[in-house]
Amino acid sequence: MTTSVISSDVRIPDREELVGRAEGLRELLWQDAVECERERRLSDRVVAAMTEAGLLRLMTPRRLGGYGTDMRTLLDVATTLGRGCPSAAWIAGVLNAGNFMASLFPAAAGDEVWGDDPDARCALVLGLPSPAVEPVEGGVVVSGEWAYVSGCLHAQWVSVLIAVPTGSGRPDMRFALLNGNEVALKDTWHFAGMRGTGSNTVVADRIFVPRHRLVPFLPVLHGETDGVVDPALPYRNSLTGLFAIGLIGALIGAAEAALAFVRDKGPTRPVAGSSYRDQTQSPTFQLDLADATSKIDTAKLVAARIAGTVDELARAGVNADLTVRARNRLESAQVGRLCREAVDTLLTAHGSSAFNESNPLQRLWRDINVGSRHAGFGMGIPEQVYGRALVGGDPRDISFIV
């Protein structure tokens, strides 16, 4: 990989300013959340607003007009956006992670992506490859499909995994950066929650990918990113660890939105079948509120530790070891579970009207229940991965998502 010198004159806003910009969009996101869910994609004005606020260039290289922010900034921005619309926050997290991934390609690729547009967006999917790959002069020709590509509806580029045939019979795993104008999208995202993410299937039909848009899979996965375009922030962690930070931010923001809604409505809602003046007078409501708030607060603390660990290692120039990486994956899953449990409690506390289709609580509930079951979080694999690392084993024997 080629290291380039930062040369952009773009002013780099600090974390407080970027979070403030996200906060300024919260009402718009809340207003458009119903439309986003109905249309199964973010509204054009939501995408435009996040783009104009610079919230989709957090991880874009500074030399090409991006902000090159740290992971805590990404977490806080995604959390703030999630209070308005979890789908929008999820997309912001994925596209920023995708831009980081694209920054790891040789400088020629970065110039191709952002040379004319510092707001260009790159989607990213970590699913195992199933395409046909044909080595040719100067690169490869790729055909295949990749499902669950969040952000594909709003991205100009997509990073996908491919397996390049070799003479040894063992394929060479690579990330390939595909031009969005050359791929097709298959409408496959029909899910109960996070509908606004439009996480459809990307299809390639004999697309030529030049050599400068191919990078080895394992070094990127393991955080061996000495050749990143912006050497100031090498982000020493596995790519999967970075990828999760924006996702858990979206879940925390959604849980906080549900908590705020239930607390706000409590003083005006009766407790059915009781003599209490309103919900706030009921000890059961108070206990439920305390339990949900505590779980959300715990989720925020755990998420902050994940982001802080990545940033600390980046500043020290140290690669995360397998135990830290496994812990980060487990703790990301714990954040999702805590948010899901908190929102379950909040809907019970609010009452059965929480499930009325006109009530935003049911949308937040569905979004969190789907988002917290992302492949990186569920099926008990994160616990197995961390447990294997704690006894001195290699967690990658269980899952490559470490």
N, C-alpha and C positions, 0 to 999 in steps of 0.2 A: 504494500500500500504506500501511497505517496503522502508525505506531510507537506502542507502548504502554510504559508505565512498569513496571519490574519491581516487584512488590509481594508476592511470596511470602515467607513466613517459613521455608521449607524450608531445613534446613542443607545446604550444598553440600559433599559429600565430595571430598577431593582425589584425584589420580590414584592415589597409592599405595593408598589405601583401596579404591577401586573395583577396581583390579587384584587386590587381596587378596580381595575378594568373589568375583571371577571364579575365582580360584585355589581358593577354598573349594568351588566347584561342580564342579571338574574330575572328581572321582571319580564323582559322580552322572552327569555327562554321559557319562563312559566306560562306566559300567554300562548306561546306556540307549541307547547308540549302536546296538547291534544291533537293538533294538526299533524305534528311529526309522527305521532303514533298511528293516526288514521292513514296517512300516506306512506308509512313505513320508510321514512327518510326525513332528514332534517330539512326544515324550510329554507328556502334560498336566503331569506333575510337573516336567519340565525347563522348560517355559514358565513355570510358576508360580514355580519357584526363581529363574529369571533376572529375572522381574518383581519378586518380593519383594526381591531384592538391588538393585533399582534400575538394572539393567544395560540395560533397554530404555527408559529415560528420559534417557539421556546427552545427547541433542540436543533434548529437549523444552524449551520456553522456561521460564526460571526463574520468570517471573511467574505461570506456570500449574502450578508444582510440579515442574518438571524441573530438570536439573542444568546445562544449557548448557555442557557441557565442551568442551575443545579437541580437535583432531583426533588429537594424540598419545595422548590418553586413549582415544579410540575404537579406535585401532590396537592399543594394548597390551591393552585388554580383549578385543578380538576374537581376538588372538593367544593369550591365555591360555585363553579358551573353546575355541579350536580344538585345543588339546592334549587336550581331553576329547572333543569331538565337532565335527568340521568343519561339519556341517550346522547345528548349533545356533549356532556362531560366525557362519556365513554369514547366518543369519536375524537374529541380533542386529545385524550390520552393516547389513543392508538396512532393518530396521525403524527403527534409529536415523537412517539417512539419510532414510527416509521421514518421520520426525518432523521432521527439519530442513526438509525440503521443505514440510511442512504449516505450519511456523512462518512461512513466507514469504507465506502468504495473509493477507488483511486480518484485523485483530484479532477481528472477529466470527466468523471461521472457527475461529480458535484457541480462542475461548471455547466454540464448539460442540463441538470435538473434546475438549478437556481440562477444560472447566469443571467437570464432575462427576467426572472420573477422570483424575488426572495420569499414570496408567499406560496410558492409551489408546494404541493402536499403529496406525501408518500404514504400509502397504506402498507401494512405489513401483516403477513400471516406466518405462523410458526408450525403449521400442520405438516406432517410427513409428506414427502412428495410422491406423486403417482403419475408424473408426466413422462412422455417420450422425449429423450434428449439425444440429439445427433451432433457430435463434434464436427465442426467445419472450419475452414480457413478463417482465422480471426475471431472465433467465438463458438457459439453453439446455436442450434435451431431447436426450439422448445415447443412442444404441444402438450396440453394437459389441462386439468381443472384443480382449483383450490377452493374449498368451501369456507364459509364463515369469515369472509374478509371484511371486517368492520372498516368503514371509511372508504370503501371502494367507490361509492357513489360520488365522492367529493375529492378524489385524489387524481393527480396527473400521472403518478407513478405507483408501482406496486412491487414490493420485495417479496419474493417467493423462494421456497426451497426446491432445489432440483438435484438429481443424482446423475452426474456426468459419467458415462461408461469409460472404463480404463482397460488397459491390456491385462491387468492382473485379475480381472473379474470382480474386484471390489470397487464399487462406484465411488467417485470423488464428490462428496456432498458440498454443494455450493449454494450461496444466496445469489439469486439473479434479480436484477433490477429491470422490470418491464415497463415500457412506455404505455401509459394508460390509453393512448389513442390506438394502440395495436391490439388490445385485448377486448374480449366481449364479456358482458355480465349476464349471468343467468339468475333469474328472479327466484331465489330459493328460500329467502328469509321470511318465513311465516310462523312466528313464534308468539307465545303468550306475553312475553315481556321484552324490554329493550327493543321494541319494534322499530323505534325511530333510528336505530343504528344502521338499518338497511344492510346487514351483514351477509351479502349475497355471495354467489360463487363466481370467481374469475376464471375465464376460459382463454387459453392460448392455442392458436392454430398455426403451427409452423412459423413462430416468431423468431427472427434472428436476434440474438443477444451478443453484442460485441464483448471482447475479453475484458475491457475496462469496466463493464457492468456485471462482473462476476467476482465474488470474494469467497474464500474458504469458510465453511460453516463452523467448524470446531473452534478456531481462534476467537471468532465473534461470540460464540456461545459461552466460551470460558472467560470472557472478559479480557482477552489478550489483545488489547486495542491500542498498542503503542503507535500505530500508524494512522490514528484518526486525523481528520482534516484540521480540527481545532485542538492543538496539543495542550491547551490550558486546562481542559476538563476531560480527561480520558475516561471517566466513569468506569472505574475498575469493578466490574461485576459481570455476572452472566447476563446475556441479553434478556433472558426470561425474567430475571429479577427487575430489570429496568422496565420491561413491558408491563409488569403487574402494577407499578406505582400509579399510573394514570387510572387504571381500572378500579383499584380500591378507593381512590379519591372520589370517583363517580358514585360508588356505593355509599361511602360515608356522607357525601352531600345529600343523597337521596334520603338516607335515614334521618339526617338533621332536618330536612324539609318536612318529613312526616312528624317528627317530634314537635316542631314549631307549630304545625297545623293543629295537632291534638291539644297542645297547651293553649293555643289561642281560642279554640272552640269550647274548651272545658267550662268556662264561667257561664256560658249561655246554653249548655246542653243539660237536659234533665237526666236523672238516673232512673231508668224505667223500673217500676214496681217498688219504689222506695220513697221515703219522705225527705230525702236530701234535696236542698234548694237547687243544687246543680252538681255537676261532676266533681268540681274541686272540693266539695265538702265530703266526698266519699273516701274513706280510708283505703278502699280497694283501688280506686283511681290513683290516689297518691302513691301507693306502693307500686303500681304498674308504671307510673311515670318515673319514679325513682329507679326502678329496675332497668327500664329502657334507656334512660339518660346515662346511667352508669355503664351500660354496655357500649353505647355510642362513644362515651368518653374514653373507655378502654380501647376501642377500635382506633380512635384518633391517636392515642399514645403509641400503640403498636405500629401503626402506619408511619408515624413520625420517626420511630426507631429504624424502620426499614430504610426510609429515605436518608436519614442521618448517617446510617452505616455506609451506604453507597457513597454519599458525599465525603465522608471522612476518609474512606479508602482512596477516593479520587484525589483528594488533596495530598494524601501521603504517597501517592504513586504506587500503591500496593494492590495486588490482585486479591480478591476475596477467595478464601479457601472454601473447600466443598462443604464444610460444616456450616459456615456462615451463609453460603448460598442456599443450602437445604433449609436452614432456619428461616431465611427470608421467604422461601416458598411456603413453608408451613404457616408463618405468621400472616402472610397475605391471605391464605385460606381462612385463618382465624378471624381476620378483619371482616371478611365477607360473611362468615357465620354469625358473628356478633351483630352486624347490621341487620341480617335477616331475622335473628331472634328478637332484636329490639323492635323492629317494625311489626312482627307478629303480635307482640305484646301491645303495641300502640293501637293496632286495629281492634283488638279485643277491648281495650280501654275506651276507645271512642264509641264503640257500639256497632251493631249490624249495618247501620247506614254507611259505614266505611266501605262496604262492598257494592254500594250503588254505583252504577257506571258514571254518574255525574260527579262522584266524589273523587278528588285527586289521590286520596289515600290508596284506593285499589290499584291505581296505575303505578304508584311508587312501590307498592307491595309486590306487584308482578315484575316490575323492573329489577328489584333487588333479588327476588327469588330466582330469576333467570340469570342475572349477572353474577351472583355469588356462586353459581354452579358452572362457571366457566371451566374448561378442561384443566386449566392450571390450578384450580382451587379444590376440585371435588374428587369423589370416588375413594377417599381415604388414602390416596397416593402421597399427598404432601406429608402426612404423618409417617408413612412407611419410609419415605425418602430421608426425613430428618432422623428417624430412629436408626436407619442403616448407617448414617454418618456418625451418630453418637457412639456406636459400638466399633468404630474404626473401619467400617466397610465403605465401599464406593456406591453412593446413592445413584449414580448413573446406571448401575446394573438394573435399577427399577424403572427409572424414567430419565430421558434426556433433558427434561424440563427442570433443570437445576441451575 
